[in-house]
Amino acid sequence: MFEVPFKEAPNSFSTEKMLLKAIKCALRRLPKYLGIGNERILKTYSSYEKALYESHTYEDPDIVRTVFEKTKILHNSLKDNAIRWVHQYQTSQNMFVLTLLDPHRPLHVLELGGACGATYMELTHLLSLPIGAWHIVESRIMVETARSVFEDETLRFYFDLSTGVADLAERDLLFAQGVLQYTPDPIKTWMNILDLNFSHVYLTRTHVSDGLQHPVITVAYQNLSQHGPGCMPNGLADKETSQPLTIVPLEQLLDRIPDRYRVLYMFDEGSRILETNSVKIPGKIAGLLLKKVS
């Protein structure tokens, strides 16, 4: 749960400072983990476009700036941190998945919705696995912002999915973390992902439900401080943001997995009842790891 930027090698003094900062950071982020502050009745919409009309988007410059500044803090702290800290459960799960993929050569990864590359930075810091290429597909404004600081020979940013895939020498892993539910049509996006024919597909932090017959479109509300890794950087003001969110039946995702893929693992990553103006949704946050077998 603690996500702390470490700016100096730990010693008796700096460790105390880091623990204090970790506690302060965790207390500020506690409502996110407990679901406090989000107990509103959510409105449902007949289309993604109608939900988008009444909400922000991920191209909000304030979101991009917040994620960029947070990632910059993380990037600098990892360079200076001699101890490999695992900050949260999601990181442990991501590490587990990557260690299963051992092609006896550097891995080639495409991350859908990877923001400024925080996951890549954290995983390459924690693991000794060689990465041949890590391509991130994001919105144009996020890509243009991230490229200016974080792009190198391995980490590259694209706003076009087909180009990001075409530039990979191998298709080892497609990584979609917390992104499927924010696309205009999650089911169609899922099918497009599977059609890309990656050796492994890892879907995580995906909002689904076991009790729905059809997808439900609503709007998710989050503060700026909940976007990106770690706590809100000093000097940036927090505010509420919103994005269209589609809750899909988990069965509909599973039913569309072609025979050439086998489900290696299903991850139960949390649950929460969402109350809308039309129905109470038994929501679940779930993950899937698929392996191509033919």
Secondary structure, DSSP 4 states (H G I P E B T S, - for coil): -------S---HHHHHHHHHHHHHHHHHHHHHHHTTT---PBPPBSSHHHHHHTS--TT-HHHHHHHHHHHHHHHHHHHH--S----SHHHHHHHHHHHH---SS-EEEEEET-TTSHHHHHHHHH----EEEEEEE--HHHHHHHHHHH--SSEEEES-HHHHHHT-S---EEEEES-GGGSS-HHHHHHHHHHT--SEEEEEEEEEESS-SS-EEEEEEEEGGGSSSSSPPTT----EEEEEEEEEEHHHHHHT--TTEEEEEEEEEEEEEEEBSS-EEEEEEEEEEEEE--
